[in-house]
Amino acid sequence: MKDKLVTIARFRYEYRAYLLRDKLIEAGIECALTSDSVFRQVEGVMVLVRESDYQKAVDIYNNLKEEQDDFED
């Protein structure tokens, strides 16, 4: 059975989603970003990971927020 994708973060600014994506990839976590411009305007850019990677991904996201004072969703 495949893991479903879950959202770990939502960003107004696309570059922040890419920063998190890069950290996740460095840690060996596959992820996806929403890229539809309609969704981006309404919901922002969402970062999605496999359900089985959720906790590790959230830990990485929290560490990134601690490292960068202005990094928020």
N, CA, C and O atoms as a CHARMM CRD file, in Angstrom:
* protein
*
  292
    1    1 MET  N      0.83800  -1.17700   0.00000 PROA 1      0.00000
    2    1 MET  CA     0.00000   0.00000   0.00000 PROA 1      0.00000
    3    1 MET  C      0.88700   1.24700   0.00000 PROA 1      0.00000
    4    1 MET  O      1.81000   1.35200   0.80700 PROA 1      0.00000
    5    2 LYS  N      0.61500   2.16700  -0.88200 PROA 2      0.00000
    6    2 LYS  CA     1.41300   3.37700  -0.97500 PROA 2      0.00000
    7    2 LYS  C      0.97000   4.39100   0.06900 PROA 2      0.00000
    8    2 LYS  O     -0.20400   4.48000   0.42900 PROA 2      0.00000
    9    3 ASP  N      1.95500   5.15400   0.54400 PROA 3      0.00000
   10    3 ASP  CA     1.64600   6.24600   1.46900 PROA 3      0.00000
   11    3 ASP  C      0.90500   7.34300   0.73100 PROA 3      0.00000
   12    3 ASP  O      1.18000   7.63000  -0.43400 PROA 3      0.00000
   13    4 LYS  N     -0.03400   7.94500   1.42500 PROA 4      0.00000
   14    4 LYS  CA    -0.68800   9.09500   0.81700 PROA 4      0.00000
   15    4 LYS  C      0.15500  10.32900   1.11100 PROA 4      0.00000
   16    4 LYS  O      0.97300  10.32500   2.03100 PROA 4      0.00000
   17    5 LEU  N     -0.04600  11.37500   0.33100 PROA 5      0.00000
   18    5 LEU  CA     0.67400  12.62300   0.53500 PROA 5      0.00000
   19    5 LEU  C     -0.06800  13.48600   1.54200 PROA 5      0.00000
   20    5 LEU  O     -1.29500  13.58300   1.52100 PROA 5      0.00000
   21    6 VAL  N      0.70300  14.11000   2.42300 PROA 6      0.00000
   22    6 VAL  CA     0.13100  15.00900   3.42300 PROA 6      0.00000
   23    6 VAL  C      0.86900  16.34200   3.35700 PROA 6      0.00000
   24    6 VAL  O      2.04600  16.40000   3.00100 PROA 6      0.00000
   25    7 THR  N      0.16800  17.39200   3.70200 PROA 7      0.00000
   26    7 THR  CA     0.74600  18.73500   3.68700 PROA 7      0.00000
   27    7 THR  C      1.46900  18.99500   5.00000 PROA 7      0.00000
   28    7 THR  O      0.90500  18.79600   6.07600 PROA 7      0.00000
   29    8 ILE  N      2.72400  19.44100   4.90900 PROA 8      0.00000
   30    8 ILE  CA     3.44600  19.79200   6.13600 PROA 8      0.00000
   31    8 ILE  C      3.56400  21.30000   6.31500 PROA 8      0.00000
   32    8 ILE  O      3.78000  21.78300   7.42700 PROA 8      0.00000
   33    9 ALA  N      3.42100  22.04500   5.21800 PROA 9      0.00000
   34    9 ALA  CA     3.52900  23.50300   5.32200 PROA 9      0.00000
   35    9 ALA  C      2.85600  24.14900   4.12300 PROA 9      0.00000
   36    9 ALA  O      2.69200  23.54800   3.06100 PROA 9      0.00000
   37   10 ARG  N      2.47600  25.39600   4.33900 PROA 10     0.00000
   38   10 ARG  CA     1.85700  26.19500   3.28000 PROA 10     0.00000
   39   10 ARG  C      2.51000  27.57500   3.33000 PROA 10     0.00000
   40   10 ARG  O      2.59300  28.19000   4.39300 PROA 10     0.00000
   41   11 PHE  N      2.96600  28.05200   2.18900 PROA 11     0.00000
   42   11 PHE  CA     3.69700  29.31500   2.14000 PROA 11     0.00000
   43   11 PHE  C      3.05100  30.29700   1.17600 PROA 11     0.00000
   44   11 PHE  O      2.58400  29.91700   0.10200 PROA 11     0.00000
   45   12 ARG  N      3.03200  31.54000   1.56400 PROA 12     0.00000
   46   12 ARG  CA     2.56100  32.60100   0.67500 PROA 12     0.00000
   47   12 ARG  C      3.60500  32.86500  -0.41200 PROA 12     0.00000
   48   12 ARG  O      3.26600  33.15100  -1.56100 PROA 12     0.00000
   49   13 TYR  N      4.88700  32.76300  -0.02600 PROA 13     0.00000
   50   13 TYR  CA     5.98300  33.04700  -0.95100 PROA 13     0.00000
   51   13 TYR  C      6.63400  31.74400  -1.40600 PROA 13     0.00000
   52   13 TYR  O      7.06900  30.92700  -0.59500 PROA 13     0.00000
   53   14 GLU  N      6.68800  31.57600  -2.70800 PROA 14     0.00000
   54   14 GLU  CA     7.17400  30.33500  -3.30200 PROA 14     0.00000
   55   14 GLU  C      8.61200  30.00700  -2.90300 PROA 14     0.00000
   56   14 GLU  O      8.93900  28.84000  -2.68800 PROA 14     0.00000
   57   15 TYR  N      9.46700  31.01400  -2.80200 PROA 15     0.00000
   58   15 TYR  CA    10.87200  30.74200  -2.49700 PROA 15     0.00000
   59   15 TYR  C     11.03800  30.04700  -1.14400 PROA 15     0.00000
   60   15 TYR  O     11.97400  29.27000  -0.96000 PROA 15     0.00000
   61   16 ARG  N     10.14300  30.31900  -0.20200 PROA 16     0.00000
   62   16 ARG  CA    10.22900  29.65400   1.10600 PROA 16     0.00000
   63   16 ARG  C      9.90700  28.16700   0.98400 PROA 16     0.00000
   64   16 ARG  O     10.51300  27.33400   1.65700 PROA 16     0.00000
   65   17 ALA  N      8.96200  27.84800   0.13100 PROA 17     0.00000
   66   17 ALA  CA     8.63600  26.44000  -0.11300 PROA 17     0.00000
   67   17 ALA  C      9.83700  25.72300  -0.72200 PROA 17     0.00000
   68   17 ALA  O     10.10800  24.56800  -0.39400 PROA 17     0.00000
   69   18 TYR  N     10.55500  26.41200  -1.61100 PROA 18     0.00000
   70   18 TYR  CA    11.73500  25.80800  -2.22400 PROA 18     0.00000
   71   18 TYR  C     12.86700  25.62300  -1.21400 PROA 18     0.00000
   72   18 TYR  O     13.61000  24.64500  -1.29800 PROA 18     0.00000
   73   19 LEU  N     13.00600  26.53500  -0.27500 PROA 19     0.00000
   74   19 LEU  CA    14.01600  26.35800   0.77600 PROA 19     0.00000
   75   19 LEU  C     13.73300  25.10100   1.59300 PROA 19     0.00000
   76   19 LEU  O     14.63700  24.31200   1.86500 PROA 19     0.00000
   77   20 LEU  N     12.48300  24.92500   1.97800 PROA 20     0.00000
   78   20 LEU  CA    12.11000  23.72900   2.73800 PROA 20     0.00000
   79   20 LEU  C     12.27800  22.48200   1.88300 PROA 20     0.00000
   80   20 LEU  O     12.78500  21.46500   2.35800 PROA 20     0.00000
   81   21 ARG  N     11.86100  22.55300   0.63700 PROA 21     0.00000
   82   21 ARG  CA    12.01300  21.40300  -0.26000 PROA 21     0.00000
   83   21 ARG  C     13.47100  20.96100  -0.33500 PROA 21     0.00000
   84   21 ARG  O     13.76500  19.76800  -0.26400 PROA 21     0.00000
   85   22 ASP  N     14.38700  21.92600  -0.47800 PROA 22     0.00000
   86   22 ASP  CA    15.80600  21.58800  -0.56800 PROA 22     0.00000
   87   22 ASP  C     16.30000  20.89200   0.69800 PROA 22     0.00000
   88   22 ASP  O     17.07700  19.94100   0.61700 PROA 22     0.00000
   89   23 LYS  N     15.85800  21.35500   1.86000 PROA 23     0.00000
   90   23 LYS  CA    16.24800  20.71600   3.12800 PROA 23     0.00000
   91   23 LYS  C     15.70400  19.28900   3.21200 PROA 23     0.00000
   92   23 LYS  O     16.39300  18.38000   3.67500 PROA 23     0.00000
   93   24 LEU  N     14.47500  19.10400   2.76500 PROA 24     0.00000
   94   24 LEU  CA    13.88000  17.76600   2.78800 PROA 24     0.00000
   95   24 LEU  C     14.63000  16.82100   1.85700 PROA 24     0.00000
   96   24 LEU  O     14.90300  15.67600   2.21700 PROA 24     0.00000
   97   25 ILE  N     14.96000  17.29300   0.67700 PROA 25     0.00000
   98   25 ILE  CA    15.69200  16.46500  -0.28500 PROA 25     0.00000
   99   25 ILE  C     17.06400  16.09100   0.27200 PROA 25     0.00000
  100   25 ILE  O     17.50100  14.94800   0.13200 PROA 25     0.00000
  101   26 GLU  N     17.74300  17.05200   0.90400 PROA 26     0.00000
  102   26 GLU  CA    19.04800  16.76800   1.53000 PROA 26     0.00000
  103   26 GLU  C     18.93600  15.64800   2.56300 PROA 26     0.00000
  104   26 GLU  O     19.87100  14.87000   2.75100 PROA 26     0.00000
  105   27 ALA  N     17.78700  15.57500   3.22900 PROA 27     0.00000
  106   27 ALA  CA    17.56500  14.55200   4.25700 PROA 27     0.00000
  107   27 ALA  C     17.03000  13.24900   3.66900 PROA 27     0.00000
  108   27 ALA  O     16.74600  12.30600   4.40800 PROA 27     0.00000
  109   28 GLY  N     16.89300  13.19100   2.35400 PROA 28     0.00000
  110   28 GLY  CA    16.42000  11.97000   1.71100 PROA 28     0.00000
  111   28 GLY  C     14.91100  11.80800   1.70400 PROA 28     0.00000
  112   28 GLY  O     14.40600  10.70300   1.50800 PROA 28     0.00000
  113   29 ILE  N     14.18800  12.89700   1.91600 PROA 29     0.00000
  114   29 ILE  CA    12.72500  12.85000   1.92200 PROA 29     0.00000
  115   29 ILE  C     12.19800  13.39000   0.59900 PROA 29     0.00000
  116   29 ILE  O     12.45600  14.53500   0.22700 PROA 29     0.00000
  117   30 GLU  N     11.46400  12.55000  -0.09500 PROA 30     0.00000
  118   30 GLU  CA    10.83500  13.00100  -1.33100 PROA 30     0.00000
  119   30 GLU  C      9.67200  13.91600  -0.98300 PROA 30     0.00000
  120   30 GLU  O      8.94900  13.68200  -0.01500 PROA 30     0.00000
  121   31 CYS  N      9.50100  14.95400  -1.77900 PROA 31     0.00000
  122   31 CYS  CA     8.40000  15.87500  -1.51700 PROA 31     0.00000
  123   31 CYS  C      7.90100  16.46000  -2.83000 PROA 31     0.00000
  124   31 CYS  O      8.53200  16.32500  -3.87800 PROA 31     0.00000
  125   32 ALA  N      6.76100  17.10700  -2.73800 PROA 32     0.00000
  126   32 ALA  CA     6.16600  17.75600  -3.90300 PROA 32     0.00000
  127   32 ALA  C      5.65500  19.12000  -3.47100 PROA 32     0.00000
  128   32 ALA  O      5.27700  19.32400  -2.31700 PROA 32     0.00000
  129   33 LEU  N      5.65100  20.04400  -4.41300 PROA 33     0.00000
  130   33 LEU  CA     5.09300  21.37000  -4.18200 PROA 33     0.00000
  131   33 LEU  C      3.89600  21.54400  -5.09300 PROA 33     0.00000
  132   33 LEU  O      3.91000  21.09300  -6.23900 PROA 33     0.00000
  133   34 THR  N      2.85600  22.19900  -4.58700 PROA 34     0.00000
  134   34 THR  CA     1.75400  22.54000  -5.47800 PROA 34     0.00000
  135   34 THR  C      2.26500  23.61600  -6.41100 PROA 34     0.00000
  136   34 THR  O      3.01400  24.50000  -5.99600 PROA 34     0.00000
  137   35 SER  N      1.86800  23.54800  -7.65800 PROA 35     0.00000
  138   35 SER  CA     2.41700  24.51000  -8.61100 PROA 35     0.00000
  139   35 SER  C      1.34900  25.19800  -9.44100 PROA 35     0.00000
  140   35 SER  O      1.67400  26.04700 -10.27100 PROA 35     0.00000
  141   36 ASP  N      0.11400  24.86300  -9.24600 PROA 36     0.00000
  142   36 ASP  CA    -0.96900  25.48300 -10.00400 PROA 36     0.00000
  143   36 ASP  C     -1.13700  26.93000  -9.55600 PROA 36     0.00000
  144   36 ASP  O     -1.34800  27.19400  -8.37200 PROA 36     0.00000
  145   37 SER  N     -1.04700  27.85700 -10.48400 PROA 37     0.00000
  146   37 SER  CA    -1.10200  29.27600 -10.12100 PROA 37     0.00000
  147   37 SER  C     -2.42700  29.65500  -9.47700 PROA 37     0.00000
  148   37 SER  O     -2.47000  30.58500  -8.67200 PROA 37     0.00000
  149   38 VAL  N     -3.50400  28.96100  -9.80900 PROA 38     0.00000
  150   38 VAL  CA    -4.79400  29.24700  -9.18500 PROA 38     0.00000
  151   38 VAL  C     -4.73300  28.90600  -7.70200 PROA 38     0.00000
  152   38 VAL  O     -5.16900  29.69800  -6.86500 PROA 38     0.00000
  153   39 PHE  N     -4.19700  27.73600  -7.36900 PROA 39     0.00000
  154   39 PHE  CA    -4.07400  27.33900  -5.96900 PROA 39     0.00000
  155   39 PHE  C     -3.10600  28.24900  -5.22700 PROA 39     0.00000
  156   39 PHE  O     -3.33600  28.58800  -4.06600 PROA 39     0.00000
  157   40 ARG  N     -2.03500  28.64200  -5.88600 PROA 40     0.00000
  158   40 ARG  CA    -1.02900  29.47900  -5.25000 PROA 40     0.00000
  159   40 ARG  C     -1.63800  30.79400  -4.78400 PROA 40     0.00000
  160   40 ARG  O     -1.31600  31.27500  -3.69800 PROA 40     0.00000
  161   41 GLN  N     -2.50800  31.37300  -5.58600 PROA 41     0.00000
  162   41 GLN  CA    -3.12400  32.64700  -5.22400 PROA 41     0.00000
  163   41 GLN  C     -4.08200  32.48400  -4.05200 PROA 41     0.00000
  164   41 GLN  O     -4.18000  33.36800  -3.20100 PROA 41     0.00000
  165   42 VAL  N     -4.78000  31.37400  -4.00400 PROA 42     0.00000
  166   42 VAL  CA    -5.78800  31.16200  -2.96700 PROA 42     0.00000
  167   42 VAL  C     -5.19100  30.52000  -1.72000 PROA 42     0.00000
  168   42 VAL  O     -5.41200  30.99800  -0.60700 PROA 42     0.00000
  169   43 GLU  N     -4.44600  29.45300  -1.90000 PROA 43     0.00000
  170   43 GLU  CA    -3.96800  28.65100  -0.77400 PROA 43     0.00000
  171   43 GLU  C     -2.48400  28.79900  -0.49200 PROA 43     0.00000
  172   43 GLU  O     -2.01200  28.32300   0.54000 PROA 43     0.00000
  173   44 GLY  N     -1.74600  29.43100  -1.36000 PROA 44     0.00000
  174   44 GLY  CA    -0.29900  29.48100  -1.22200 PROA 44     0.00000
  175   44 GLY  C      0.32400  28.22200  -1.80500 PROA 44     0.00000
  176   44 GLY  O     -0.37000  27.38700  -2.38500 PROA 44     0.00000
  177   45 VAL  N      1.62100  28.09300  -1.65000 PROA 45     0.00000
  178   45 VAL  CA     2.34300  26.91800  -2.14000 PROA 45     0.00000
  179   45 VAL  C      2.41100  25.91500  -0.99700 PROA 45     0.00000
  180   45 VAL  O      2.90300  26.22700   0.08700 PROA 45     0.00000
  181   46 MET  N      1.91500  24.71300  -1.24600 PROA 46     0.00000
  182   46 MET  CA     1.91900  23.67500  -0.21600 PROA 46     0.00000
  183   46 MET  C      3.07900  22.70700  -0.45200 PROA 46     0.00000
  184   46 MET  O      3.39300  22.35300  -1.58800 PROA 46     0.00000
  185   47 VAL  N      3.70100  22.29200   0.64100 PROA 47     0.00000
  186   47 VAL  CA     4.76400  21.29400   0.59900 PROA 47     0.00000
  187   47 VAL  C      4.15900  19.98700   1.09000 PROA 47     0.00000
  188   47 VAL  O      3.63100  19.90900   2.19900 PROA 47     0.00000
  189   48 LEU  N      4.24200  18.96100   0.24800 PROA 48     0.00000
  190   48 LEU  CA     3.63900  17.65900   0.53800 PROA 48     0.00000
  191   48 LEU  C      4.72100  16.59500   0.67600 PROA 48     0.00000
  192   48 LEU  O      5.69900  16.58700  -0.07100 PROA 48     0.00000
  193   49 VAL  N      4.53300  15.70200   1.63700 PROA 49     0.00000
  194   49 VAL  CA     5.44200  14.57300   1.83300 PROA 49     0.00000
  195   49 VAL  C      4.61700  13.30900   2.03400 PROA 49     0.00000
  196   49 VAL  O      3.40700  13.36700   2.25700 PROA 49     0.00000
  197   50 ARG  N      5.28900  12.17200   1.95100 PROA 50     0.00000
  198   50 ARG  CA     4.60900  10.91100   2.25000 PROA 50     0.00000
  199   50 ARG  C      4.23000  10.88000   3.72300 PROA 50     0.00000
  200   50 ARG  O      4.93100  11.41900   4.57900 PROA 50     0.00000
  201   51 GLU  N      3.12900  10.24900   3.98600 PROA 51     0.00000
  202   51 GLU  CA     2.65300  10.14700   5.36800 PROA 51     0.00000
  203   51 GLU  C      3.70700   9.50500   6.27900 PROA 51     0.00000
  204   51 GLU  O      3.84300   9.88900   7.44100 PROA 51     0.00000
  205   52 SER  N      4.43900   8.54300   5.75800 PROA 52     0.00000
  206   52 SER  CA     5.45700   7.86100   6.56800 PROA 52     0.00000
  207   52 SER  C      6.65200   8.76700   6.89100 PROA 52     0.00000
  208   52 SER  O      7.39100   8.49300   7.83700 PROA 52     0.00000
  209   53 ASP  N      6.84700   9.83100   6.12500 PROA 53     0.00000
  210   53 ASP  CA     7.94200  10.77600   6.36100 PROA 53     0.00000
  211   53 ASP  C      7.49500  12.01500   7.13400 PROA 53     0.00000
  212   53 ASP  O      8.29600  12.91500   7.38500 PROA 53     0.00000
  213   54 TYR  N      6.22900  12.06000   7.50700 PROA 54     0.00000
  214   54 TYR  CA     5.64500  13.27500   8.07700 PROA 54     0.00000
  215   54 TYR  C      6.42000  13.80600   9.28700 PROA 54     0.00000
  216   54 TYR  O      6.80100  14.97600   9.29900 PROA 54     0.00000
  217   55 GLN  N      6.65700  12.99000  10.28400 PROA 55     0.00000
  218   55 GLN  CA     7.28700  13.49000  11.51400 PROA 55     0.00000
  219   55 GLN  C      8.70000  13.98000  11.26100 PROA 55     0.00000
  220   55 GLN  O      9.09500  15.02800  11.77200 PROA 55     0.00000
  221   56 LYS  N      9.45900  13.23800  10.48400 PROA 56     0.00000
  222   56 LYS  CA    10.82500  13.66600  10.17300 PROA 56     0.00000
  223   56 LYS  C     10.79900  14.98400   9.39800 PROA 56     0.00000
  224   56 LYS  O     11.62700  15.86200   9.64100 PROA 56     0.00000
  225   57 ALA  N      9.86200  15.12600   8.47600 PROA 57     0.00000
  226   57 ALA  CA     9.74200  16.35400   7.69000 PROA 57     0.00000
  227   57 ALA  C      9.35100  17.54100   8.56300 PROA 57     0.00000
  228   57 ALA  O      9.87700  18.64000   8.38700 PROA 57     0.00000
  229   58 VAL  N      8.44500  17.32800   9.49000 PROA 58     0.00000
  230   58 VAL  CA     8.03600  18.40400  10.40700 PROA 58     0.00000
  231   58 VAL  C      9.21700  18.82600  11.27500 PROA 58     0.00000
  232   58 VAL  O      9.39800  20.01500  11.53700 PROA 58     0.00000
  233   59 ASP  N     10.01400  17.87200  11.72000 PROA 59     0.00000
  234   59 ASP  CA    11.19900  18.20000  12.51700 PROA 59     0.00000
  235   59 ASP  C     12.16800  19.07000  11.71100 PROA 59     0.00000
  236   59 ASP  O     12.73000  20.03000  12.23800 PROA 59     0.00000
  237   60 ILE  N     12.35700  18.73700  10.45300 PROA 60     0.00000
  238   60 ILE  CA    13.23400  19.52700   9.58100 PROA 60     0.00000
  239   60 ILE  C     12.66000  20.92500   9.38600 PROA 60     0.00000
  240   60 ILE  O     13.39600  21.91100   9.42300 PROA 60     0.00000
  241   61 TYR  N     11.36500  21.01000   9.18000 PROA 61     0.00000
  242   61 TYR  CA    10.70300  22.30300   9.02700 PROA 61     0.00000
  243   61 TYR  C     10.87200  23.15200  10.29200 PROA 61     0.00000
  244   61 TYR  O     11.18300  24.33900  10.20200 PROA 61     0.00000
  245   62 ASN  N     10.67200  22.56000  11.44700 PROA 62     0.00000
  246   62 ASN  CA    10.83300  23.29300  12.70800 PROA 62     0.00000
  247   62 ASN  C     12.27300  23.76100  12.90900 PROA 62     0.00000
  248   62 ASN  O     12.50400  24.87300  13.38300 PROA 62     0.00000
  249   63 ASN  N     13.23700  22.92000  12.55100 PROA 63     0.00000
  250   63 ASN  CA    14.64600  23.31800  12.64100 PROA 63     0.00000
  251   63 ASN  C     14.94700  24.48800  11.71400 PROA 63     0.00000
  252   63 ASN  O     15.68500  25.40300  12.08300 PROA 63     0.00000
  253   64 LEU  N     14.38400  24.46200  10.52300 PROA 64     0.00000
  254   64 LEU  CA    14.58500  25.55000   9.56700 PROA 64     0.00000
  255   64 LEU  C     14.00700  26.85400  10.10900 PROA 64     0.00000
  256   64 LEU  O     14.61100  27.91500   9.95700 PROA 64     0.00000
  257   65 LYS  N     12.84700  26.77300  10.73500 PROA 65     0.00000
  258   65 LYS  CA    12.24600  27.97400  11.32800 PROA 65     0.00000
  259   65 LYS  C     13.12000  28.53000  12.45200 PROA 65     0.00000
  260   65 LYS  O     13.21900  29.74600  12.61400 PROA 65     0.00000
  261   66 GLU  N     13.74900  27.65300  13.22300 PROA 66     0.00000
  262   66 GLU  CA    14.63400  28.10200  14.30400 PROA 66     0.00000
  263   66 GLU  C     15.91200  28.73400  13.76000 PROA 66     0.00000
  264   66 GLU  O     16.41900  29.70100  14.32800 PROA 66     0.00000
  265   67 GLU  N     16.43500  28.18600  12.65400 PROA 67     0.00000
  266   67 GLU  CA    17.66100  28.70100  12.04800 PROA 67     0.00000
  267   67 GLU  C     17.46200  30.08400  11.43800 PROA 67     0.00000
  268   67 GLU  O     18.36100  30.92400  11.48000 PROA 67     0.00000
  269   68 GLN  N     16.29000  30.31500  10.87600 PROA 68     0.00000
  270   68 GLN  CA    16.02200  31.56600  10.17200 PROA 68     0.00000
  271   68 GLN  C     14.87200  32.29100  10.86200 PROA 68     0.00000
  272   68 GLN  O     13.72300  31.85500  10.80500 PROA 68     0.00000
  273   69 ASP  N     15.19400  33.38300  11.50200 PROA 69     0.00000
  274   69 ASP  CA    14.19900  34.12000  12.28300 PROA 69     0.00000
  275   69 ASP  C     12.97600  34.53900  11.48400 PROA 69     0.00000
  276   69 ASP  O     11.86400  34.53000  12.01100 PROA 69     0.00000
  277   70 ASP  N     13.16100  34.90400  10.22900 PROA 70     0.00000
  278   70 ASP  CA    12.04000  35.41600   9.43200 PROA 70     0.00000
  279   70 ASP  C     11.37100  34.34000   8.58500 PROA 70     0.00000
  280   70 ASP  O     10.56900  34.65100   7.70400 PROA 70     0.00000
  281   71 PHE  N     11.69600  33.08400   8.84600 PROA 71     0.00000
  282   71 PHE  CA    11.14000  31.99000   8.04300 PROA 71     0.00000
  283   71 PHE  C      9.84200  31.51500   8.66400 PROA 71     0.00000
  284   71 PHE  O      9.84700  30.76400   9.63900 PROA 71     0.00000
  285   72 GLU  N      8.73900  31.95200   8.10000 PROA 72     0.00000
  286   72 GLU  CA     7.43400  31.49600   8.56600 PROA 72     0.00000
  287   72 GLU  C      6.53500  31.28000   7.37700 PROA 72     0.00000
  288   72 GLU  O      6.78600  31.79100   6.28500 PROA 72     0.00000
  289   73 ASP  N      5.49300  30.52300   7.59600 PROA 73     0.00000
  290   73 ASP  CA     4.57700  30.21400   6.50300 PROA 73     0.00000
  291   73 ASP  C      3.49500  31.24000   6.37500 PROA 73     0.00000
  292   73 ASP  O      2.63800  31.12700   5.49900 PROA 73     0.00000
